[in-house]
Amino acid sequence: MGQEDQTRLERAQAIGLFRYMLIREAADPTLSRRQRGALVRELAAIPHTDPDGRSVRITRWTLDRWIHDWRVGGFDALVPSPRQSRPRTPPEVMELAASLKKENPSRSAAQIRRIIGAKLGWAPDERTIQRMIVREGLTALQAPLAPAVFGRFEADGPNELWTGHALHGPMVQGRKTYLFAFLDDHSRAVMGHRWGFAEDTVRLAAALRPAMAARGVPRYIYVDNGSAFVDSWLLRACAKLGVKLVHSTPGRPQGRGKIERFFRTVNSEFVVEIASGDGEPGRRIDSLLEMNRLFTAWTENVYHRRVHSETGAAPLARWMGDRPLAVPSPSDLAEAFRWSEHRTVSKTALVSPHGNRYQVDPQLVGQRVELVFDPFDLSFLRVRLQGQDMGTALPFQVSRHSHPKARPETPGEEPRTTTGIDYLGLIDTAHTAGLADKVNYAALGEPAPPAVDLTDPSGE
C-alpha cells in the first residue's frame, strides 16, 4: 500500500472519531426513548463540521444507525472501510464549482449545479456544492452576530463534567514549567494535576490517567483547542472510556472561568511561595518531583479543605457526596491510554516504526496494520488488523525505546539550602503526617470509617 492508502486509513479513523463525538450523548443508556429521540432530532436539525472542515447535516436515520453500531461493536464499528472514506466528488469538479462562484458571487449553489450539469452532463449534489462554498469562504458577507449572553452554569453532580486546562508556571532548574489540571465543575475539586517541563500530550496524560484511576471517569471533559488537547491520542482515550470530549469555541473562553479562577488561586497561594531566583524569598524548588509533591500537599490540605466561596462547601467534601464512582479497571485504563500508529507489513513480515524493526505474523504481509503501544516502552507492541487482535510484534532490531514525542523529564541540579519560613514545607509535613488516614476512592461504594482522602492524583 502506498501513501494514498495510508491517507485513506487515517481519514477513516478521523471519521470514526467524528461519529463517536456526535452520538455519544444521545447513546447514553440511561436516557429514555423520548429523551434520546429529542437529542437525535436536535442533532439532525443543526449543521456539524466534519473531519474535512465541511459543514454537514446528518439525518435522524443515520444518527440512529451510528448509535446502534456503537452499542453493538463499540468505537471500531463507527470506523468506515478505508475505501468508503474516499471523497466521491472529483476535485476538479469542485474546483470548477469554486471558479463559477468566484466568477459571479451572486450564483447560488443550485445555479452552479445547473451550469455544471449542462457542461459535464452530471453534477454533484446541491448541498455538496453549498458545503464547498462555506468551506472555501465564498459565502456572501453577513451582518455581525449580537454578542452572546452567558449565564452561570454548574454541573448537577460530581464527575458530570471535568474542565482541563494548562497554566504557565515558574522556572525550575532553569526551565519553564507547566501545570496540567482537571477540575470537577460541580465541586471545584482538583481531579488530577501534573507539573512538567513541556505543554505536551505526555504531561497531559500524566495528569489525566491517574485522575481517572483514583477519581473515576467523567461523562464530559471540557478543554480548549491547544495542541495537547486536540491530539489524536486524547480522542482515542476518551472514545475507549466512553467520555465525551468537548472543545471550547475559539475566541470564547467563558466556559473555562472556573479553572481560570483556580489558576489565579494557585498563583496567589502556591506559586508566590516559590523562589524565582537567587536571593529571592520563598522556597527553592530543585526538581519536578518536589514540585509535584508540594503541590499535592497544598491541594489536599489547603485547597480541598477550605470552604469554596461559590459552593459554600469544601471541594473534596462536596465531590465525595453519595454517588458511586465509575472507576475503570486497570486493563481498560491501560488500553485507553496506549498510543497507536499504522504501518504496512513488508515482504519479510517486518514493520518499522520510528527506526525500529519488529517481526509479525507472515500472514500479514502487505497488510496495513495498527500498532498499539506504550509510548515509553517500544519493546512491546500489539498488532491489530481491522480491529482484530493479531498477536504481538516481536522486537527484531530496536534502537529507540520510547516514542519521539515521549520525552522524559531530565534530572536537575543538586539541591540548595535555604533559610527563613518554609510555608510549602510546613504544608508538606502536614500532608505526609496525614497519609496514614488515606482512603481508597474505588471503595467509596462500601461502608467505611470516616477518613480524609489524601491519594495523590498525579501518580507521583
C-alpha positions in Angstrom: 0.0 0.0 0.0 1.2 3.5 -0.8 0.7 6.9 0.6 -2.8 7.1 -0.8 -3.9 4.0 1.2 -2.3 5.5 4.3 -4.3 8.7 3.8 -7.5 6.7 3.4 -6.9 4.8 6.6 -6.2 7.9 8.6 -9.2 9.6 7.2 -11.4 6.6 8.2 -10.1 6.8 11.8 -10.9 10.6 11.8 -14.5 9.9 10.5 -14.9 7.3 13.3 -13.9 9.8 15.9 -16.3 12.4 14.4 -19.2 10.0 14.5 -18.5 9.0 18.1 -18.2 12.6 19.4 -21.5 13.3 17.6 -23.6 10.5 19.0 -22.0 9.9 22.4 -24.5 11.9 24.4 -27.5 10.5 22.6 -26.2 7.0 23.1 -26.2 7.2 26.9 -28.0 4.0 28.0 -29.6 5.9 31.0 -31.8 8.0 28.6 -35.3 7.1 27.9 -36.6 6.6 24.3 -38.3 10.0 24.4 -35.1 11.8 25.7 -33.0 10.1 23.1 -35.4 11.0 20.3 -35.3 14.6 21.3 -31.5 14.7 21.3 -31.3 13.0 17.9 -33.8 15.5 16.5 -31.7 18.3 17.8 -28.5 16.9 16.3 -30.2 16.4 12.9 -31.5 20.0 12.9 -28.2 21.7 13.1 -25.0 21.6 10.9 -21.8 20.0 12.1 -18.2 20.3 11.0 -16.9 17.1 9.6 -13.2 16.0 9.6 -12.6 17.8 6.3 -13.9 21.1 7.7 -17.1 21.0 5.8 -20.5 22.0 7.3 -22.7 18.9 7.0 -26.1 17.8 8.3 -26.8 14.3 9.5 -30.2 12.7 9.1 -32.0 11.1 12.1 -31.8 7.7 10.4 -28.1 7.9 10.1 -27.7 9.0 13.7 -29.9 6.1 14.9 -27.8 3.7 12.8 -24.5 5.0 14.3 -25.9 4.7 17.8 -26.9 1.1 17.1 -23.5 0.3 15.6 -21.7 1.8 18.6 -23.8 -0.3 21.1 -23.1 -3.5 19.2 -19.5 -3.1 18.2 -18.1 -0.1 20.2 -15.9 2.6 18.7 -14.4 0.3 16.0 -17.9 -0.2 14.5 -18.0 3.6 13.7 -14.9 3.5 11.6 -15.8 3.1 8.0 -13.9 1.0 5.5 -10.9 3.0 4.1 -12.3 2.6 0.6 -15.6 4.1 1.7 -14.0 7.1 3.2 -12.6 8.3 -0.1 -14.2 11.5 -1.3 -16.7 10.7 -4.1 -16.7 14.0 -6.0 -13.6 14.5 -8.2 -11.6 17.5 -7.0 -11.5 19.0 -10.5 -15.3 19.2 -10.4 -15.2 21.1 -7.1 -12.6 23.4 -8.5 -14.9 24.2 -11.4 -17.7 24.9 -8.9 -15.5 27.2 -6.9 -14.4 29.1 -10.1 -18.1 29.6 -11.1 -18.8 31.1 -7.7 -15.8 33.4 -7.8 -16.7 34.4 -11.4 -20.1 35.5 -10.2 -20.7 35.7 -6.4 -24.4 36.0 -6.9 -24.7 32.5 -8.2 -26.4 30.1 -5.8 -25.4 26.5 -5.3 -28.4 25.4 -7.3 -27.4 27.6 -10.2 -23.8 26.3 -10.1 -25.2 22.8 -10.2 -27.3 23.5 -13.2 -24.3 25.1 -15.1 -22.0 22.1 -14.2 -24.7 19.7 -15.3 -25.1 21.5 -18.6 -21.3 21.4 -19.1 -20.4 17.8 -18.0 -23.7 16.0 -18.3 -23.9 15.4 -14.5 -23.3 17.5 -11.3 -22.7 16.9 -7.6 -25.5 17.4 -5.1 -26.5 20.9 -4.4 -25.7 20.6 -0.7 -22.2 19.3 -1.6 -21.6 22.5 -3.6 -23.0 24.6 -0.8 -20.7 23.0 1.8 -17.7 23.7 -0.5 -18.8 27.4 -0.8 -18.9 27.7 3.0 -15.6 25.8 3.5 -13.8 28.0 1.0 -15.1 31.2 2.5 -17.1 32.1 -0.7 -20.4 33.0 1.0 -21.7 36.5 1.0 -20.8 38.8 3.8 -23.3 38.6 6.7 -24.2 41.1 9.5 -22.2 40.5 12.7 -24.0 38.5 15.3 -25.2 40.1 18.5 -22.9 39.5 21.5 -23.7 36.2 23.2 -25.1 36.2 26.7 -23.6 33.7 29.0 -25.4 32.6 32.2 -23.9 30.8 35.2 -23.7 27.0 34.7 -22.9 24.3 37.2 -22.9 20.5 36.7 -25.6 18.6 38.6 -23.3 16.2 40.3 -19.7 15.0 40.8 -17.9 13.6 37.7 -20.5 15.0 35.4 -18.1 17.5 33.9 -14.3 18.0 34.2 -12.6 21.0 32.8 -9.0 20.7 31.8 -6.5 23.5 31.1 -2.8 24.3 31.3 -1.0 27.0 33.4 2.3 28.5 32.6 4.3 28.3 35.8 7.6 29.4 37.4 11.2 28.5 36.4 12.5 25.3 38.0 16.1 24.1 37.3 16.4 27.0 34.9 13.4 25.7 32.8 9.9 26.9 32.4 7.2 24.7 34.0 3.6 24.0 33.0 0.7 22.7 35.1 -2.0 20.5 33.6 -5.0 20.3 35.9 -8.6 18.9 35.7 -11.3 20.5 37.9 -14.7 18.9 38.7 -17.3 21.5 37.7 -19.8 20.6 40.5 -17.5 20.6 43.5 -14.4 22.6 42.2 -12.3 19.7 43.5 -9.0 19.0 41.7 -9.3 15.7 39.9 -5.8 15.4 38.6 -2.7 17.6 38.1 0.9 17.4 36.9 3.7 19.9 36.7 6.1 19.3 33.8 8.7 21.0 31.6 6.6 20.7 28.4 3.0 21.5 27.4 2.6 18.3 25.5 0.4 15.1 25.4 2.7 13.1 27.7 2.4 15.6 30.6 -1.3 15.8 29.9 -1.7 12.0 30.2 0.4 12.1 33.4 -2.3 14.3 34.9 -5.4 12.7 33.4 -4.7 8.9 33.7 -4.0 8.9 37.5 -7.1 11.2 37.9 -9.4 8.6 36.3 -7.8 5.7 38.2 -8.4 7.5 41.6 -11.4 9.7 41.0 -13.4 7.8 38.3 -14.4 8.5 34.7 -16.4 11.7 34.0 -19.2 12.0 31.5 -17.7 15.1 29.8 -14.3 16.7 29.6 -14.2 20.3 28.5 -10.9 21.6 27.1 -9.6 24.3 24.8 -8.0 23.9 21.4 -4.4 23.7 22.4 -2.2 21.2 20.6 -2.1 18.8 23.6 -5.9 18.8 23.9 -6.6 18.1 20.2 -4.1 15.3 19.8 -5.5 12.0 18.4 -4.4 10.0 21.5 -6.7 12.0 23.7 -9.6 11.4 21.3 -8.8 7.7 21.3 -8.6 7.6 25.2 -11.9 9.3 25.6 -13.6 7.1 23.0 -12.3 3.9 24.6 -13.6 5.0 28.1 -16.9 6.4 26.9 -16.1 10.1 27.7 -17.4 12.9 25.5 -14.6 15.3 24.8 -15.9 18.9 24.2 -13.6 21.7 22.8 -14.4 25.3 23.5 -15.3 27.6 20.6 -12.1 29.5 19.5 -12.3 33.1 20.9 -14.8 32.2 23.6 -13.0 31.2 26.8 -16.1 31.9 29.0 -16.7 28.2 29.7 -13.3 27.9 31.4 -13.9 30.5 34.0 -13.9 28.1 37.0 -10.5 26.6 36.2 -9.1 30.0 35.4 -10.2 31.2 38.8 -8.5 28.1 40.3 -5.3 29.0 38.5 -5.4 32.5 40.0 -5.6 30.9 43.4 -2.6 28.7 42.5 -0.6 31.7 41.5 -1.5 33.7 44.6 -1.1 31.0 47.2 1.3 28.4 45.8 3.5 29.9 43.0 4.1 33.0 45.1 5.9 30.9 47.7 8.4 29.6 45.2 11.7 31.4 44.8 12.2 32.7 41.3 15.9 33.1 41.5 19.0 33.6 43.7 18.3 35.7 46.7 14.5 35.8 46.1 12.2 35.0 49.1 10.4 31.7 49.1 11.3 28.0 48.8 13.7 27.0 46.1 12.4 24.0 44.1 15.2 21.8 42.8 13.2 19.1 41.0 9.8 18.4 39.4 9.3 15.6 41.8 9.5 18.0 44.7 7.3 20.5 42.8 4.5 17.9 42.3 4.8 16.6 45.9 4.4 20.1 47.3 1.5 20.9 45.1 -0.3 17.7 46.1 0.2 18.7 49.7 -1.2 22.2 49.1 -4.1 20.9 47.1 -5.2 18.2 49.6 -4.5 20.1 52.9 -5.4 23.7 51.9 -7.5 24.0 48.8 -9.6 20.9 49.2 -10.4 21.5 52.9 -11.3 25.2 52.6 -14.9 26.2 52.0 -15.4 27.4 48.5 -16.9 30.9 48.2 -19.4 29.9 45.5 -20.5 26.4 46.5 -20.4 27.0 50.3 -18.7 23.7 50.9 -15.2 22.3 50.9 -14.4 21.0 47.4 -13.4 17.5 48.4 -16.3 17.0 50.8 -18.8 18.2 48.1 -17.2 15.9 45.4 -17.4 12.8 47.6 -21.2 13.1 48.0 -23.3 10.0 47.8 -22.9 8.9 44.2 -21.0 5.7 43.4 -17.8 6.1 41.3 -17.3 4.6 37.8 -13.7 3.6 38.2 -12.3 1.8 35.2 -10.4 -1.4 35.5 -6.6 -1.2 35.3 -6.7 -3.1 32.0 -9.3 -0.8 30.4 -7.4 2.2 31.6 -4.1 0.9 30.2 -5.7 0.1 26.9 -7.3 3.6 26.6 -4.0 5.4 27.2 -1.9 3.5 24.8 -0.9 5.1 21.5 -1.5 3.6 18.1 0.0 4.0 14.6 -0.4 2.3 11.3 2.2 0.6 9.3 2.4 -1.6 6.2 3.9 -5.1 6.7 6.9 -5.6 4.4 7.5 -8.7 2.3 9.8 -10.1 5.0 6.9 -9.7 7.6 8.5 -6.7 9.3 7.1 -3.4 10.4 9.4 -0.4 11.0 8.0 2.3 13.3 10.5 5.1 14.2 13.6 3.3 13.1 12.9 0.0 14.9 12.0 -3.2 13.2 9.6 -5.9 14.5 8.6 -9.3 13.3 4.9 -10.0 12.8 2.8 -12.9 11.6 3.8 -13.7 8.0 0.1 -13.9 7.0 0.0 -10.1 7.5 2.5 -9.4 4.6 1.2 -6.5 2.5 -1.5 -5.6 5.1 -1.9 -2.2 6.7 -1.9 -3.0 10.5 -2.4 -0.9 13.6 0.4 -1.0 16.2 -0.8 -0.3 19.8 1.9 0.5 22.4 3.0 2.4 25.5 4.9 5.5 24.2 7.6 5.0 26.9 8.2 1.3 26.0 8.5 0.4 22.4 9.8 -3.1 23.2 6.2 -4.4 23.3 3.7 -3.7 20.5 0.3 -5.3 19.9 -0.7 -5.8 16.3 -4.3 -5.4 15.1 -5.9 -5.7 11.7 -9.3 -4.0 11.2 -9.8 -4.0 14.9 -8.9 -7.7 15.4 -6.0 -8.7 17.6 -3.2 -10.3 15.6 -0.7 -11.0 18.4 2.5 -9.3 19.5 5.2 -7.7 17.3 8.5 -9.4 18.2 11.4 -7.0 18.5 13.9 -7.6 15.7 16.1 -4.6 15.8 15.3 -1.9 18.4 17.4 1.3 18.7 14.7 3.6 20.1 13.0 2.5 23.3 10.4 5.3 23.5 8.3 7.3 21.1 9.9 10.6 19.8 7.1 12.6 21.5 7.5 10.8 24.8 10.3 13.0 26.1 11.1 12.2 29.8 11.8 15.0 32.2 15.6 15.5 32.6 17.2 15.3 36.1 18.1 18.6 37.7 20.9 20.1 39.6 21.9 19.5 43.3 19.5 20.9 45.9 20.5 24.2 47.6 19.7 25.0 51.2 17.5 28.0 52.1 16.7 29.9 55.2 13.5 31.5 56.5 10.0 30.3 56.9 9.2 27.5 54.5 5.4 27.7 54.1 5.2 24.9 51.5 7.4 22.7 53.6 5.0 23.1 56.6 2.1 22.0 54.3 4.1 19.1 53.0 4.9 17.9 56.6 1.2 18.0 57.5 0.3 16.2 54.3 2.9 13.4 55.0 1.6 13.0 58.6 -1.9 12.5 57.3 -1.2 9.9 54.7 -1.8 7.2 57.2 -5.5 8.0 57.0 -5.9 7.9 53.3 -8.9 6.3 51.7 -9.4 4.3 48.5 -11.8 6.2 46.2 -12.7 2.9 44.4 -14.2 1.6 47.7 -16.4 4.5 48.4 -19.5 2.5 47.5 -19.0 0.3 50.6 -19.3 1.4 54.3 -16.0 2.8 55.5 -14.9 4.6 58.7 -14.7 8.4 58.3 -11.4 9.5 56.7 -9.8 12.1 54.5 -8.7 11.0 51.1 -5.1 12.1 50.5 -4.5 9.9 47.5 -2.0 11.6 45.1 -4.0 12.0 41.8 -0.8 13.0 39.9 0.6 9.5 40.2 3.8 10.6 41.9 
